[in-house]
């Protein structure tokens, strides 16, 4: 996850005193971002430094009425992660599904090491 969020992202940060209110420079929080399709993307970000019991950087993305599209997820990935970081969207075993919101997708990156990818010639 980026060490410093850019001005566009900081302008989208929720700063109230509620449960998701954070301050400039925090590497976590809630953001309401106008996405590339003109839809507000609701983003919750957390990182491994925030909770050492979960050694993953994590960003969830949702909209009010539908699941985010690929280009919206790429847009959010570029806001929160460096260009050379690989992040993952998981498809867990059906028995381990957690569905707290009907229109949310997640980006994950394990803290401290690079995600191994399949060989490029196999993709």
Buried (B, 14 or more C-beta within 10 A) or exposed (E): BBEEBEEEBBEBBBBEEEEBEBEEEBBBBBBEBEBEEEBEBBBBBBBBEBEEEEEBBBBBBBBEEEBBBEEBBEBBBEBBBEEEBEBEEEEEEEEEEEEEEEEBBBBBBEEEEEEEEEEEEEE
